[in-house]
Amino acid sequence: MKSTTGFLDRLIERMDRLDPASLQTYVLRLVREKGFLETVFNTIREGVIVIDQGRRIRFINSGAKALLGIAEEAGSQRIDRYLREVDWSLLLSADPEQWHRVSRQEIEVFYPRHRYLSFYVVPVNSLDSDSNIPLATLIFHDITAAHEDTEKHVESRRVEAITMLAAGVAHELGNPLNSLTIHLQLLGRCLRGLNDAALRQETEDLLAVAVHEVARLDGIVANFLHAVRPVPLTLVPLEVRSVLESTLSFMRQEIENRAVHVQAVFPDHIPRVLGDAAQLHQAFYNLIKNAVQAMSGGGQLQIVCSTRPDFLDVRFVDTGAGISAEQLTHIMDPYYTTKAEGTGLGLLIVERIVRGHGGELGITSEAGAGTVFTVSLPLRERQVRLLESRSRAAPSEDAAGPEIRR
């Protein structure tokens, strides 16, 4: 900037002694330099605005226009028209040497879209011709992502604290539940000595209800603890096909009772993955059980394994009633279930296991068109994982509709 200013001063001094050709050469040089600087400033993503003591915009780059939604013809407009939250009077009335005191102010803007911005102010060496006071340069930086990450971190810590508290309470419930179970068993033995057969039968029926409900509550507590407690994984090279076949064999009776036909499609060669066989068995069991229960009148469950450069995909495709778009947005919420006998923790457990392996769980469904669950397991250990959007299109041909990837 100093070289340009010096050159301009020399040009003005020699203006009356220059011939038209030389003057044209100097003017073209100035135009080129000005165009170059504008191109540089319009290339950077940060917003840059230069204002004078009257708060008028003397220069604004493309980054600032995009961040603040300022129109192209904003030159000579007052900055407080666009940023009313800042006390410009206090700022510009201060000694320029003190402008650093307002550095790194953060503001929230809602137009052209919701953003969080930080900005700081520095004086420009060039003086305002009207007031002989340095111009002010405002430099804006978009901190929306960092702000949202901070909010998510705070929320995550809050949820973690609540979860740990709930896990502690659930653990403490286990002792009285065990005591109830034992005493109900003892009560059942005492009932066998009753001489009144009718009274014994009626009491045994009531006792059976109590035993069933205690067992159900114990199952809920056990599932909750399994869903929220971190379980250390024992990762070893394993064949996913073997785990799937073992799980299907374990569930054969339930599958046959519900008249569900299972078709497993495996490629000739399936690479091994680093996995915990017991945990993957639990995840596959929950997904197959969900699919079978979704086809109360019978149907077909297709299990398809395929590979990508970095992942092994296992897709569970059922011909059940499907999930509506509204239900799909809540399907991963704890305790949310569309089944009368469900606890709403099964998919939460599946997600925790899959993510513990460094993988992803995808869900694609449409009401009346079945559901596809996709478990994606990395083919090699992933030390660093790129986080992707939770909602993106799925490469699924079996069911249309929105997809959730976790």
Secondary structure, 3 states (H helix, E strand, C coil): CHHHHHHHHHHHHCHHHCCHHHHHHHHHHHHHHHHHHHHHHHHCCCEEEEECCCCEEEEECHHHHHHHCCCCCCCCCEHHHCCCCCCHHHHHHCCHHHHHHHCCEEEEECCCCCEEEEEEEEEEEEECCCCCCEEEEEEEEECHHHHHHHHHHHHHHHHHHHHHHHHHHHHHHHHHHHHHHHHHHHHHHHHCCCCCHHHHHHHHHHHHHHHHHHHHHHHHHHHHHHHHCCCCCCCEEECHHHHHHHHHHHCHHHHHHCCEEEEEECCCCCCCEEECHHHHHHHHHHHHHHHHHHCCCCEEEEEEEEECCCEEEEEEEECCCCCCHHHHCCCCCCCCCCCCCCCCCHHHHHHHHHHHCCCEEEEEECCCCCEEEEEEEECCCCCCCCCCCCCCCCCCCCCCCCEEEC
